[in-house]
Amino acid sequence: MPYIEPSTQELADRNLANIEARLNQNTPPAEKAFNRVISAMEAMSGKGLYAFARDRAEANLALTADADSLSLIGAEYDITRVPAKAWEGLLRFLIPDGETLSMSTVFLGPQGLRYTVTASATAPQGSPGSGALAPIVCEIDGPSGNLARGDTLPIQTPIAGFPQTAQAEGVTALGTDIEDLEDYRRRILDAERAEGGGGNAADYRSWAQSVPGVLRAYPFSGPPPSITPVPGQRVVYVEAAPEISADGIAPQSLLDLVRAAIITSEDGMSREILGLPIGPDLLYVRSIIRTPVYVQIAGLSVSSGSIGEAEDSVETALSALLRTFSPFVQGLDADFDELDEVVASMLAREAQNVLDAYGGTAENAVFGLSPGTWTGRYNLMPYEKLKLGGITFTEAGA
């Protein structure tokens, strides 16, 4: 049932009516009449209690809770907000066999960032040219410190007889900002709406989205396209957070981390005992793709402002709208969240909502996956998200 919070005046009028009913007499109209004063005082007190009740109700619902309250809700499901994290990886330093790269040695990366060796490493004997493989970490949290395999880092303080540079060999963790509050809220809602079962779709999503840098995971039964299906196959499509990839395309380093999180628990135990499809031919972790959509708005006219301003506003609105469409995982996502079918009328309605501010109208809106090839309806593939590839306008009477 809805929560209705009366105004202070409504509470005062209600209190006065109750007093008059009990006394069986009317109250004088004077503002300082006792019955009116006590009714107003009780109304102000009651208003505070209503506000407190609203605040507590909002704090107990994941949909409305603030950051502190959301953390308390998340604790009930063992879901914590992912903190900002620094990039961690492995560094190969081609020092002679038997030589040791000391802990705390510093290398320099892009933009002058410092990367520190966290454990000493010795080049093995009998493996000429292999060098030492050491763990390193960036000095600051966030995506600015992310490196890719093969990136070169000069040593800060040269060592006699040692090379001057090293190469990033692998990624242990991507650098990310603190998890966006709304992304954290969505993970908690996922936990509230779905029940894990030791290896069902809800678990795969939870395990994948626990990896810093993952915005959303879409688990499906069966293999990716073009792979011959066999029993037990499962594919998880990964959408990267904006700080990792503006279009959400997950790099291989992030996919590797997701796969590791799925097949191994946080305490390092293999989940194979649960019967998970962890074999190379059973579990696939792939990135989403971003499909460009081309839109044409025909018969545009405005009565206030300029045509150019209206066109820019419509383009911005449609670009934002198209990015809200997502693959739908049957049995995992709530039906009321399903938004995996694009219909031309939806784009037309969004454009008209914008044009209302300009006193404008448009005769028609069409879209397609290539310019000039229009369709009225399009269903997303499981691995697909959308973006605005281009938009054209024709003015009324043109």
C-alpha positions in Angstrom: 0.0 0.0 0.0 1.3 3.6 -0.6 2.9 5.6 2.1 1.0 8.9 2.4 2.6 11.6 4.4 0.2 14.4 5.3 1.2 18.1 5.5 1.6 19.9 8.8 -1.6 21.8 8.1 -3.5 18.6 7.4 -2.3 17.2 10.7 -3.3 20.4 12.5 -6.8 20.4 11.0 -7.2 16.7 11.9 -6.1 17.3 15.5 -8.4 20.2 15.8 -11.3 18.2 14.5 -10.6 15.4 17.0 -10.5 17.9 19.9 -13.8 19.5 18.8 -15.5 16.1 18.4 -14.5 15.1 21.9 -15.5 18.4 23.5 -18.6 18.6 21.4 -18.0 22.3 20.8 -16.4 24.6 18.2 -13.1 26.4 18.7 -13.0 30.2 18.6 -11.4 31.5 15.4 -8.6 33.3 17.3 -5.2 32.1 16.2 -4.1 31.8 19.9 -7.1 29.8 21.0 -5.8 26.9 23.1 -7.3 24.2 20.9 -5.7 25.7 17.8 -2.3 26.1 19.5 -2.2 22.5 20.9 -3.4 21.2 17.5 -0.5 23.0 15.7 2.1 21.8 18.3 1.0 18.2 18.0 1.0 18.6 14.2 4.6 19.7 14.1 5.5 16.8 16.4 3.6 14.4 14.2 5.2 15.8 11.1 8.6 14.9 12.5 7.5 11.3 13.3 6.1 10.9 9.7 9.5 12.1 8.3 11.3 9.7 10.6 9.1 6.8 9.4 9.7 7.8 5.8 13.4 7.9 6.3 13.5 4.5 8.0 11.3 3.0 5.3 13.6 4.3 2.6 16.6 3.1 4.5 15.3 -0.5 4.6 14.5 -0.7 0.9 17.4 -1.3 -1.6 15.6 0.8 -4.2 15.7 4.0 -2.0 18.4 3.5 0.6 21.3 5.9 0.8 24.9 4.8 0.7 25.3 3.9 4.4 22.0 2.1 4.6 22.6 0.3 1.3 25.9 -1.0 2.8 23.9 -2.5 5.7 21.5 -4.1 3.4 24.3 -5.5 1.3 25.9 -7.0 4.4 22.8 -9.2 4.8 23.7 -10.8 1.4 27.5 -10.7 1.9 27.7 -8.1 -0.9 30.1 -5.3 -0.3 30.7 -2.2 -2.4 33.8 -2.6 -4.4 36.4 -0.1 -3.3 38.8 1.8 -5.6 41.6 -0.6 -6.6 45.0 -0.1 -8.0 46.3 -2.1 -11.0 48.2 -5.2 -10.1 50.1 -7.5 -12.4 53.4 -9.3 -13.2 56.5 -7.7 -14.5 59.3 -9.5 -16.4 62.7 -8.1 -15.9 65.4 -9.7 -18.1 68.2 -9.8 -15.5 70.9 -12.5 -15.7 70.3 -16.0 -14.3 70.5 -16.2 -10.6 70.2 -12.4 -10.1 67.4 -11.1 -7.9 65.0 -8.2 -8.4 64.5 -6.7 -4.9 61.1 -5.9 -3.4 60.2 -2.2 -3.4 62.1 -1.6 -6.7 60.2 1.1 -8.6 59.4 1.3 -12.3 57.8 4.2 -14.1 54.7 4.0 -16.2 52.5 6.3 -18.3 52.1 9.8 -17.0 54.9 9.3 -14.5 53.0 6.8 -12.4 55.1 4.6 -10.1 54.8 0.8 -10.0 56.4 -1.0 -7.1 57.6 -4.6 -6.9 55.8 -6.2 -4.0 57.9 -9.4 -3.7 61.5 -10.1 -4.7 62.0 -12.5 -7.6 65.1 -14.4 -8.8 65.9 -15.2 -12.4 66.0 -19.1 -12.6 69.2 -20.9 -13.4 69.4 -22.7 -16.6 66.8 -20.6 -18.4 68.8 -17.9 -20.3 66.8 -14.9 -21.3 63.8 -15.7 -19.1 64.6 -13.1 -16.5 62.7 -12.6 -13.2 58.9 -12.5 -13.0 57.8 -10.3 -10.2 54.5 -9.0 -8.9 54.0 -5.2 -9.1 51.3 -2.7 -8.1 50.5 0.8 -9.2 51.0 3.5 -6.5 47.5 5.0 -7.1 44.0 3.5 -7.3 41.9 3.9 -10.4 42.0 3.1 -14.2 44.7 5.6 -15.0 47.3 3.1 -13.9 46.1 0.2 -16.0 48.7 -1.6 -18.2 48.3 -4.1 -20.9 50.6 -7.1 -21.6 53.7 -6.0 -23.3 53.7 -2.4 -22.0 57.3 -1.2 -21.3 58.3 0.4 -18.0 61.7 2.0 -17.3 63.3 1.4 -14.0 63.3 4.5 -11.8 66.8 4.0 -10.4 69.1 2.1 -12.9 71.1 -0.8 -11.5 74.6 -1.5 -12.8 74.6 -4.6 -15.0 70.8 -4.7 -15.2 68.5 -3.7 -18.1 66.9 -0.3 -18.0 63.4 -1.4 -18.8 60.9 -4.2 -18.1 57.7 -5.4 -19.6 54.2 -6.0 -18.1 53.6 -9.8 -18.4 50.1 -10.2 -17.0 47.2 -8.6 -15.2 46.2 -9.7 -11.7 43.7 -7.0 -11.1 42.5 -4.0 -13.1 42.6 -0.5 -11.5 39.1 0.8 -11.0 37.3 3.7 -9.2 35.0 2.9 -6.3 31.9 1.1 -7.5 29.2 3.5 -8.6 26.4 3.6 -6.0 23.7 2.7 -8.5 25.7 -0.3 -9.8 26.1 -1.5 -6.2 22.3 -1.0 -5.7 21.6 -3.2 -8.7 23.9 -6.0 -7.5 21.9 -6.0 -4.2 18.6 -6.0 -6.1 19.9 -9.0 -8.1 20.6 -10.8 -4.9 17.2 -10.0 -3.5 15.3 -11.1 -6.7 17.2 -14.2 -7.4 18.2 -17.4 -5.5 21.5 -19.0 -6.0 21.8 -22.7 -6.3 25.5 -23.4 -6.3 25.9 -22.9 -10.0 22.8 -21.4 -11.6 22.5 -18.3 -13.7 22.2 -16.1 -10.5 25.4 -17.5 -9.2 27.3 -16.9 -12.5 26.1 -13.3 -12.5 27.0 -12.7 -8.9 30.5 -14.3 -9.3 31.2 -12.3 -12.5 30.0 -9.0 -11.1 32.1 -9.3 -8.0 35.2 -8.6 -10.3 36.2 -4.9 -10.2 35.6 -3.4 -13.6 32.5 -5.5 -14.5 29.4 -3.4 -14.9 27.0 -6.2 -15.9 27.1 -9.9 -16.7 24.7 -11.9 -18.8 24.8 -15.6 -18.3 23.1 -18.0 -20.7 23.0 -21.7 -21.2 24.7 -23.0 -24.3 27.7 -21.8 -26.3 28.4 -18.6 -28.2 27.3 -18.4 -31.8 29.2 -20.6 -34.3 30.2 -23.1 -31.5 28.7 -26.6 -31.8 26.5 -27.1 -28.8 27.1 -30.0 -26.3 25.4 -30.6 -23.0 26.6 -28.5 -20.1 27.9 -25.5 -22.0 27.4 -22.0 -20.6 28.4 -18.6 -21.8 28.8 -15.4 -19.7 28.8 -12.1 -21.6 30.6 -9.3 -19.8 30.0 -5.6 -20.0 32.9 -3.5 -18.7 32.5 -0.5 -16.5 32.9 2.9 -18.3 36.2 3.6 -16.7 37.6 0.4 -18.3 35.9 0.9 -21.7 33.6 3.7 -22.8 31.5 1.3 -24.9 31.6 -1.5 -22.3 33.7 -3.8 -24.5 35.6 -5.9 -22.0 39.4 -6.4 -22.6 40.8 -9.9 -22.5 42.5 -9.2 -19.2 39.0 -8.5 -17.6 37.5 -11.6 -19.2 40.4 -13.7 -17.7 39.7 -12.3 -14.3 35.9 -13.1 -14.6 36.7 -16.6 -15.7 38.9 -17.1 -12.7 36.3 -15.7 -10.3 33.7 -18.1 -11.7 35.8 -21.3 -11.5 37.5 -20.4 -8.2 35.9 -19.2 -5.0 37.2 -16.2 -3.0 39.0 -18.5 -0.6 40.9 -20.2 -3.5 38.8 -23.3 -3.7 37.8 -24.8 -7.1 34.1 -24.8 -7.7 34.4 -28.0 -9.8 32.9 -29.9 -6.9 29.6 -28.1 -7.7 29.6 -29.6 -11.1 30.3 -26.3 -12.9 31.1 -26.4 -16.6 34.7 -25.2 -16.2 36.3 -27.2 -19.0 37.6 -25.2 -22.0 34.8 -26.5 -24.2 32.1 -25.9 -21.6 32.5 -22.4 -20.1 32.9 -19.4 -22.3 33.5 -15.9 -21.1 33.0 -13.3 -23.8 32.6 -9.6 -24.1 29.4 -7.9 -25.2 29.4 -6.1 -28.6 28.1 -2.7 -29.2 25.8 -2.5 -32.3 25.4 1.0 -33.9 21.8 2.0 -34.7 21.0 4.6 -37.3 18.0 6.8 -36.9 16.1 9.2 -39.3 13.7 11.8 -38.0 11.5 13.1 -40.8 9.3 16.2 -41.0 10.9 18.1 -38.1 9.6 21.5 -37.2 9.9 23.8 -34.2 8.1 27.0 -33.1 10.7 28.1 -30.5 14.4 27.9 -30.4 16.5 26.8 -33.4 16.2 23.7 -35.5 19.9 23.0 -34.7 19.3 23.1 -30.9 16.3 20.8 -31.2 18.3 18.3 -33.4 21.2 18.3 -30.9 18.8 17.6 -28.0 17.0 14.8 -29.8 20.3 13.2 -30.7 21.4 13.3 -27.1 18.2 11.9 -25.8 18.1 9.0 -28.4 21.7 8.2 -27.7 21.0 7.8 -24.0 17.8 5.8 -24.7 19.5 3.3 -27.0 22.1 2.6 -24.3 19.4 1.5 -21.8 18.5 -1.6 -23.9 20.1 -4.7 -22.6 20.0 -8.5 -23.2 17.3 -10.2 -21.1 18.2 -13.4 -19.2 15.0 -15.4 -18.9 14.4 -16.7 -15.4 16.9 -14.3 -13.9 15.9 -10.8 -14.8 12.6 -9.5 -13.6 9.9 -9.2 -16.4 9.3 -5.6 -15.6 13.0 -4.9 -16.4 12.9 -6.4 -19.8 14.1 -4.0 -22.4 15.6 -6.0 -25.2 13.3 -5.0 -28.1 13.6 -1.7 -30.0 10.5 -0.4 -31.7 10.4 2.7 -33.9 7.5 4.1 -31.9 9.6 4.2 -28.8 12.2 6.3 -30.5 9.5 8.5 -32.0 8.0 9.0 -28.5 11.3 9.9 -27.0 12.0 12.4 -29.8 8.6 14.0 -29.4 9.2 14.4 -25.6 12.2 16.4 -26.4 10.5 18.4 -29.2 7.7 19.4 -26.8 10.2 21.8 -25.2 10.7 23.5 -28.5 7.0 23.5 -29.4 8.0 21.2 -32.2 6.8 18.0 -33.9 8.1 15.3 -36.2 6.2 13.3 -38.8 8.0 10.0 -38.4 11.0 8.2 -36.9 12.7 5.1 -38.4 15.8 3.2 -37.5 18.0 0.5 -38.9 21.4 -1.2 -38.5 22.8 0.6 -41.5 21.9 4.0 -43.0 19.0 3.9 -45.4 17.9 0.4 -44.4 15.0 0.8 -42.0 13.1 -1.5 -39.8 10.2 -1.1 -37.4 11.4 -3.6 -34.7 14.7 -5.2 -33.6 15.4 -7.7 -30.9 18.8 -7.7 -29.2 21.0 -10.8 -29.3 22.2 -12.1 -25.9 25.6 -10.6 -26.4 24.5 -7.3 -27.8 24.0 -3.7 -26.6 23.3 -0.7 -28.6 24.7 2.8 -29.4 23.7 5.6 -31.7 25.6 5.2 -34.9 24.2 8.2 -36.6 21.1 10.3 -36.9 19.7 12.4 -39.8 16.9 14.9 -39.9 14.6 16.2 -42.6 12.6 19.3 -42.0 8.9 19.6 -42.6 8.1 20.5 -46.2 11.6 19.5 -47.3 
